[in-house]
């Protein structure tokens, strides 16, 4: 079965906003086993929308359209669809009441323009919007599904997850399918591909492997279809894990910081951070996880040498002899924050993010990551590239990966010593 995606909006075509909706929807449809045949972006133009709809409906069983459902004059998607299907637009009183109540709850009168958001083409089902005003509009005929969604990403994703994807899964003709995503860190796509040499012998029309790189790591998406899809998925996963276990940190919707947090909590260990080049990004990632107060005690953004020395007890001699970006300083930062905050582990970063500041010995992208426990202190060097913000993200990921490796080897602390 095939799926297609249409995104509507002049603001996308002129580059005012990035079209993240199409990529996200495409990934969701692919994960369900649909082949995405088309991904089209059009402006707020009736002819262009009509042509895109006609084209996609001729090729795909599932069509997702986002955008053009707002209350302004250029929000014309529902009108174009109604005209294409020769369907009258009818006011859904329950939707209108919900839209009006959102304004009244804020102590405001609903503008007249919002009445249009309660208009529903005949034959379409209107699904109330719990996060906004424009409802989702759905038409299903056998194995064919046409869905109109708001363009606001948060609203669109909520509709997709809670309403649309379950309907797609239940369509007649959808194949039996099993899928799993494995997350890796600390290895590039080419190197991982070499580690998995020979995997092609396990792949065929019913079993596939996709490499999905991003700035922080690489995801492996395993997909199998057919009556024995679960068994075939297990076989493929076991083969991959046997060769790449060292770099696989989780699966599904997890993140590196979430997995590191689980290790800290399970082992009853506490963490503090001392960050120079990452500017607090490591602590930010760790505290994004609910319940991180069980293990994350605090952090210091030690950007200047004076803060490194005053707050973290870094020796002036270490800086003068080796430089702020060095193994020695990274180790002293990690040890200093661990002792100052009385935690089990101290984690530090110091580096040259660019675009300037590099030397022959320490080019832009030189990063030192320090880690200190009660029994040892060490540091690891990363060599990144020229882009400052990408370097920050990758350095923070590298620090969390160093911590993950240490935690994977470290024994649990006795429960009675757990501070929380």
DAVENCOR-V470236 format. One record per backbone hydrogen bond with DSSP energy under -0.5 kcal/mol. CO is the residue of the C=O (numbers start at 0). NH is the residue of the N-H. If there is no record, write none. Layout:
CO;NH, CO;NH
This chain:
0;34, 1;60, 1;61, 2;36, 2;37, 3;63, 4;39, 5;65, 6;41, 8;11, 8;12, 9;13, 10;15, 10;16, 11;14, 17;19, 18;22, 19;23, 20;24, 21;25, 22;26, 23;27, 24;28, 25;29, 26;30, 27;31, 28;33, 29;32, 33;35, 34;2, 34;36, 37;4, 39;6, 41;8, 42;44, 44;48, 45;49, 46;50, 47;51, 48;52, 49;53, 50;54, 51;55, 52;56, 53;57, 55;58, 55;59, 60;144, 61;3, 62;64, 62;146, 63;5, 64;148, 65;7, 67;76, 67;77, 71;74, 73;75, 75;79, 76;80, 77;81, 78;82, 79;83, 80;84, 81;86, 82;85, 87;89, 87;121, 89;119, 90;92, 91;95, 92;96, 93;97, 94;98, 95;99, 96;100, 97;101, 98;102, 99;103, 100;104, 102;105, 102;107, 103;106, 110;113, 111;114, 112;115, 113;116, 114;117, 115;118, 116;134, 117;91, 119;89, 120;123, 124;126, 124;137, 125;127, 126;135, 127;129, 135;126, 136;147, 137;124, 138;145, 140;143, 143;140, 144;62, 145;138, 146;64, 146;148, 147;136, 148;66, 151;155, 152;156, 153;157, 154;158, 155;159, 156;160, 157;161, 158;162, 158;163, 159;164, 162;166, 163;167, 164;168, 165;169, 167;170, 170;173, 175;225, 177;223, 179;221, 180;251, 181;219, 182;248, 182;249, 183;217, 187;191, 188;192, 189;193, 190;194, 191;195, 193;196, 195;198, 197;200, 198;201, 198;202, 199;202, 203;206, 205;224, 206;203, 207;222, 209;211, 209;220, 210;212, 211;218, 213;216, 216;213, 217;183, 218;211, 218;220, 219;181, 219;221, 220;209, 221;179, 222;207, 223;177, 225;228, 227;231, 228;232, 229;233, 230;234, 231;235, 232;236, 233;237, 234;238, 235;239, 236;240, 237;241, 238;242, 239;242, 239;243, 240;244, 243;246, 243;247, 244;247, 246;184, 246;248, 249;182, 250;253, 254;258, 255;259, 256;260, 257;261, 258;262, 259;263, 260;264, 261;265, 262;266, 263;267, 263;268, 264;267, 266;412, 269;344, 270;296, 270;297, 271;346, 272;299, 273;348, 274;301, 275;278, 277;280, 279;283, 280;284, 281;285, 282;286, 283;287, 284;287, 285;288, 288;291, 290;293, 291;294, 291;295, 294;270, 294;296, 297;272, 299;274, 299;301, 300;302, 303;307, 304;308, 305;309, 306;310, 306;311, 307;311, 307;313, 308;312, 314;318, 315;319, 316;320, 317;321, 317;322, 318;322, 323;325, 325;329, 326;330, 327;331, 328;332, 329;333, 330;334, 331;335, 332;336, 333;337, 334;338, 335;339, 336;340, 337;341, 337;342, 344;271, 345;371, 346;273, 347;369, 348;275, 349;367, 350;352, 351;364, 355;353, 361;358, 362;365, 364;366, 364;383, 365;351, 366;381, 367;349, 367;369, 368;379, 369;347, 370;377, 371;345, 375;372, 377;370, 379;368, 381;366, 381;383, 385;387, 386;390, 387;391, 388;392, 389;393, 390;394, 391;395, 392;396, 393;397, 394;398, 395;399, 396;400, 397;401, 398;402, 399;403, 400;404, 401;405, 402;406, 403;407, 404;408, 405;408, 405;409, 413;416, 414;417
